[in-house]
Amino acid sequence: MAEAIFSTLRETWSGYVEGLRLVIPRLLAMLTVVAAGWLIAALARAITGKVLGWLRVARLSERTGAAELLRKAELPPAERLAASTVFWLLFLGFLLAGVDALGFSTLQALRSEVGLLVPRLAGALAILVAGLVVANVVRRVVLLAAVNAGWPSASLLAGAVYLLTMTIVTAMVLDQVGLARPIVLTAFAIVVGAVMLTLAIAVGIASAPLVRRLLDERMAARARPESDGSSHL
Amino acid sequence: MSTILSDELLSELMAVGQLDVLVGLPTLNHADSVGPVVRAAHVAFNRELARERTALLNMDGGSTDGTPDIVRNASIVDRETLLASQSLRTRHRISAPYHGVPGKAAALRAVFAAADLLQARAVVVLDPEIASVTPESVAALARPALAGDADFVSPAYARHPLDGPLVTQVVRPLFRAAYGLALAEPLSGEFGCSGRFAARCLEQPTWESEDLRLAIDLWISGMATGDGLRVAEAALGPRRLTPRQRPAVAALVPQVLDALFTCLRLQETGWAAGSRAIALARSASPPPPPDPPASVDVAGYATLFREGLAALGGMLERALRPATLEALRAAAAVDGPLDVHDELWAAVMLELAAAHRHATISRDHLVRAAVPLYLGRVAWFAAELAGLEPRDADERLEALCLHFERSRGDLVALWTAPLR
C-alpha cells in the first residue's frame, strides 16, 4: 500500500519536474523575447521620435491643422503619438512571438484565432481611435459653446453629447468586429429608440408646459452675454 | 513693390507725385459709414493741412455695397467747409482694390507701400467704423509726424475705464507689461505715422504670415516700440462707433485675446529681449474721463464667471498654474463676494498668454475658456469702481496697469520657459 502511494507520488512529482524542465527554458525564452522586444520597441520609439523631429513633423502638423485637432482631443503631439504607436505595434508583435515561444498548443490555437480577427480588430481600433478624437472634440466644443452662451448645466449637456457620440462609436466598433452583430444592432436600436421616445414623451407631450415654464424662469433669471459686444471695445 | 501695388494703382500714384500726408482708408462693405470719414479727411486737407500736399488712398477689400463709389463721389459741399477751406494744393482721391489675401493687413501694406513710393512725410490711417472722426482728429494724427516729433501717433480717446473693458482690462495692461509702452489704445484701427515708420514696417517679413491677419492693429502698435522710434499720443476726444451689428462678447473676447497673444508671439524677439520703458509724448493733455457708460451687469457676469469656472476648470488646469486656478476658485466661492483682484488678474492673463504661446491646450479652446474669467474680472472691477469719481476711477485703472508692468519679469519667464 505504502509502496503504491510512494510510487504514485514519485511519478506525479517526476512528471511535474519533467514539465518544469520543459517549461522553464520556454518561459525564459518567452521572457527574453518579450524583454528584447520591449528594448527594441523602446529604441524604435526613440528613433521614430528623433527622425520625426528631424523631419520637422511638429511644424508640418501645425501647418496642416493636425496639431490643433490633436490638442482639441487632448491627445499628445503628432510625433509623440506616432512614436508611441510604433512602440506598441512592435511590442505587441514581440508579445505574440513570446506566446509562441511557450509552445502551448492551446495558446497557439488562440493566437491563430486572434490572428484571423486581426484585420477586423485593426479596423475596429481605427474606428475607436477616430471616435474618441471626435467625441472629445465635440464634448469640449459643446461645453465651451454652452458655457459662453450662458446655458444652464453646460457640463451635463456636454457629457450627454459625449455619451451619445461614444454610444454610436461603440456600436460601430462592435459591428466592425462582427461579434453578435444582430444582437448589437438590435440593442443599439432599442436603446436609442427608447431614449428618444422618453425624451419625446417627457418634453414634447407630458411635461411641455412645465418644462417651458421652468426653462423660462431659469433663463430669465440668468444674465446672458450681450448680442453686441461693441461696448467691450 | 510691384507685387503689393497693382499696375493700375502704380500709374495713378505716379501721377500724384511726392506727398506730405497720405491718408489711408481700408474698407470692406462700409457704405453706411465711409462717407463722413472721407469728408472729414477732405475738410482736413483743405483746412487744417491746407499747405501740405495730400492724398486720400482707399484700399478696398472687394466691397459689394458700392463703398469705392461712395469714396470717389463723396462731396464736401457744406457751406461752412467751403467758407473755411483754403485749398492751396491739388487734392487726390484714389480708390483701388488691393492684392493678396483679403484683410486689413494687406490693405495697410498697400498703404505703406504707396506712402513709401510717394515719399510721404506722414501717413494717417483712418478706421471707417469710427464715426467720431473729425478734420481736427485727422490733423492731430498727422501733425506730430509732419513736424518730425514722432514716428508713431496713437489716439487717446476720452473714455471712462468701464467703457471698453476689453481694452482697459486686457489689451492695455498686457501690452504695457510686454512692450513697456503705455498706449491707451493699442488696438485702435486709426493712427498716424512717419514715412520712416511705414518703410520700417514694410521691411518686415511678417507680412507673409497668416497670423498677421488676426493681429494687424496690435502688430502696428508693437512696431512702434522699435529702436530709435519716437511715439506720441494724440487726444482725440470721445470715440463713437458707427451703429452696426458686431460680434457678441462671447465671440469678441476670444477674437481679441487671440489677436493679442498672436501679436506677442509674432514680436517675441523684440519685446521679450528688451526691458526698457518707452517714452510716450502726449501731443495734448488727455481730457478728463466722462461719465461711465451703461452699467455693467455685475450679478449676471458674476454668475457666468462662477458657472463657467466650475464647468471649464478641468480644461484650464493645463493653462493656469495650480495656485492661480485655486485662487480663481476661491474668488468664485458662492458664499463670498467675487474677488478677482489686480494681482490675480495679472497672473491669469500672463499665464493664459504663456499657455497660448506654448499651445498647452488648443489655442481656440484656450481663448474661449477665458471668456468667463474676463466677465468675472469686469464684474469685480465694475463693483470696485462703483461710486468713484471719474478721476479716481482712472487712477484705479492706472494702478492695474502698473501692476501688470511690475509683472513683466514673470511674463518673460513664463513666455520663455520650456514647455511644461
Interface residues (C-beta under 8 A of the other chain):
Chain A: A67 E68 R71 K72 E74 R140 L143 L144 A146 V147 N148 A149 G150 A154 S155 A158 R222 A223 R224 P225 E226 S227 D228 G229 S230 S231 H232 L233
Chain B: D163 G164 P165 L166 V167 L187 L241 Q245 R246 P247 A248 V249 A250 A251 L252 V253 V256 P293 A294 D297 A299 G300 Y301 T303 L304 E307 G308 A310 A311 L312 M315 A359 I361 S362 R363 D364 H365 R368 A369 V371 P372 L375
